[in-house]
Amino acid sequence: MRRLTLMLFLGFFAVRSFGQFYVQPSVGYTFNSNPTVMSSTLITDNQKSVYTMKLRYGQGLYAGLTAGYCFWDRFFIELDAKKGLLTRNSASVEEIDLRELDNFYIAGFFGEIENSSPLFQFSPRAGYTVRTDRFAASFSLGPNFMKTKVKHRVTTTDYDFGEGFTLVPHDVESVQEYRGKLHTGLQAGLGLSWSLRQDLLVVFDFVTVFNNYRFTSGEVTFYEVDGVDRLGTLDDTDIDINPEDNKLNHSHYGLHLGVRYVFGRKGYVQ
């Protein structure tokens, strides 16, 4: 028992002697790498037109905080957390005035969808660093845990039949919210750092994430027709979720700039 205690003490002392703790706040921008594509079709006068729109989830401005430990001057472990601050994006397909068409077939969505997806994600990672006196490069890899609430604000025009079977347009605006549980993906990062002094560094990170986020529930929270609230007229505000097709792809890559402070030994440079 004494030998085991002595070995653990010496091992802890050795790691402390060759390693350092650090913290790193950062800001950056994330780009969706696999947007969701929606297609719409219009057939008129024997002419077929197909329109597409891309919904980019999780894309926007982020703030982050990383805490890590580097040992033996090469290997490190860290916990990286990021929160989306501005992740609002929009996509649209030009609406067509159906009253101007003599004959037509229409399928899909025409209008605008504004989506927001303020991700919270964290990733425990392990990595390796290569360094010179003031410059260092690193690679890291680990699981990505993600949680978000997706909101769609949909603006479109619906038609019904008036007198003489004429089409009557109605401006419709609705908000749909989708929620999911904590979901697991994969995160990898490449980092470049420059030492301002022995305990302070400027760090530039390139991070890529694969996470095909699953949502478990959906609800219509706002429904307005021609400027009048019609939410109470809906039979059911819950949105049916297809268990075989309940994914909103949040895979992305991001560029982040941070400042790292290293605690302890002044001779340490990362």
N, C-alpha and C positions, 0 to 999 in steps of 0.2 A: 504493500500500500504506500509506504514511504517512497519507494522507487517510482511508482506511478505518479505520485504527487510532484516529485522532483522533476520528472520528465515533462509533465504538463507545464510546470513553472518555467523550465528552461525553454520549452517550445514557445510559450507565450512571450518570453523575454526576447527570443530570437526574432519573432515576427515583429515585435515592437521596435526592435533595433534596426530592421531593414525596411520598414514600411511607414506609411503616413496616411492619416485621414485627410479628406478634402471635401469641400462643399462647392457647388457651382450653380448659381442662378443663371437663367438664360432666357432669351426671347428669340422667336423665329417665325417662319412661315411654312405652312405645310400644303402640299399639292396632292390632290387625289390622283392616284395612278391608274385606277380602273373604274371610271365613271359608269353609272347605270344608264343604259341607252333605251329610250322610248321611241317607238315608231308610230307614225300616223299616216293614213292613206286617204286620198281624195281621187275619185273617178268622176269625170264630167266630160261630156262630148267625146266619149271613147278615148279620153286621155287619162292616164293613170299617173298620179304624183305621190311620191313617198317622202315624208318629212321626218327628220330625226331630231331629238333633243337629248342632251347629256346632263344628268344630275350628278353633281360632285359633292359627295358627303364628307364632312370633316375638314374641308379645305378652308384655310384662313390663318389668322394670327394666333400664336400660342405663347404662353409663359411656362417656364419649367424650373425645376429644382432637382439637382443631382447630388447625392451623397455617396462617397466611395472610399475605398481603401486600397492603396497600392503597396505591394510587398515585393521584396527582392528586386526592386527597381525595374521590373518588367511586367509582372502580372497584376491585374487589379479586378476587384469586384465592386459593383456599384448598384444603387437603386435610383432609377430615373423616373421622374413623374412630370407630366405635362397636362395643362388645362387649356382648352380652347377658349379664346376671348372673343374673337370675331370670326364666325364660321358661317356667315350667311351668303348663299349663292343663289343665282336664278338662271332659269333656262326657259325658252319659249318657242312655240310654233305659231307663226302668223295666223291669226283668225281670219276666216273667210266669211263674207256676208252671204249666207245661203239664199237670201231673197233675190240675189242677182243671177242665180243659176237656174236654168230651165230643168235640167235633169242632173242628178248627182247620186253618188254613193260615198258615204263618209264613215271612217272607222278610226278609233284612237282619240287622242286628246289634242285639242287646239286651244291655245291660250298661254298662260304663264304660270309656272310653278316656282315659288321662292322657297328654298329649303334652308334650315339651320340645323346644325348637328354639333353642339358644343361638347366635344369629347373630353372625358377624363381618362387618362391612361397612365399606367405605371409598368415598369419593366425591370426586374432584377437581371443584371447582365454580368458576364465575365469576359475579360479581354486581355489583350497583350499590347505592350507599348514598345516602340523603337525610338530612341532619342539620341540627339547630339547635345552639345552644351546648353543651347537655348531653345532648340526646336525639337518637337516630338510628334510622332504619328501613332495612331492606335486603331485597333479593330475590336469590336465587342459584339456579343450575340446573346440573346436570351428570350424568354417568353414575353408576350405583350398582353396585358390585361386591360380591357377596355369596357367603358360603360358610357352610354349617351341616351339622350331623348331626341328623336328626330321630329321636326315640325315642318309640315308642308302648308304653305299659304297658296291656295289655288285660285286663279282668276280666269274665268272663261265666260262664254255666251251660250246659253241654252235657248232652244226654240220650242214653241208649241203652236198649235193651229188655232187661228182666230176665225172670224167670219169669212165664208167663202173659201175655206181651206188655205188661207194666206198664213205665212209664217210670221210669228211674233217673237222678236228677240227679247231675252231677259239677261241682264248682267248678274252673274253669280260669283260670289266670293265665299270661300270656305277655308277652314283651318283643320288639318288632320295631324294628330300626334301619335307617334309610335314609340313604344318603350321596349327595352330588353334588359336582360340580366347581365352580370359580369361575364364577358366573353374572352376567350383565350386565343391569341394569335402568336406571331413571331416578329421580333424586332432585331435589326442589325444596325450597327453604326460604324462610321469612319470618322475619326477625329484628328484635327491638327491643332497644335498649341504652340504658343510663343511666350517665353518667360519674360515678364517685365522686371521681376526681381525673384529672389529665391523662393518666396512663398506666394507669389501672385502671378497668374497666367491669364492670357486671353486665349479662349478656346473656340474653334469653329467646328461644328459637328454636322455631318450629313447622316441622316437617319432614314431608314426605310422600314415600313411596317406592312405585314400581310395580316389582315383581319377582316374576314367576311362576316360582319356582325349580324347576329340573328336577333330579330325582335319577337316579342311574345304577345303583345297586345296593341290595339290601335283604337282611337276614338276621334269622332268629329266634335271639336270644341267650339266651332263658330260656323254659322251658315246664314248667309245674307243674300236676298234676291232683290235686285233693283233698290238697294239701300235699306231694305226692311229686314229685320231679324226674323228668320224663319226656322231657327234651330228647334223650337218647340213643335214644329209640324213634322219633324222626322220621326218615323216609327221606331227607329233604333239608332243611337249614336255610336254604338260599338262597331268597329271595323273587323270583318271576318279575316282571320289570319290563316293562310294556307300553309300547313306544316311542311309541305314539300317545296315551297317557294317563299320563304320568309327571311331572305337575306338582303341586306343593303350593304354593298361592298364599301368598306371604309379603308381599304388598302391605300397607303400614301407614302410619300417621301417628303422630307423636310430639311430645311437649312436653318441652323440655330447658332446664335452667337452668345457666348457666355464668358463670365469671369470666374476663375477658380481660385479659391483660397486654400492653401495647404497648411494644416496645423503641425506644429512640432518643429522638427529639426530644420534649421535654416539652410543647411547645405543641400537639402533635397530640391531637385529641379525636375518638373514634369512638363 
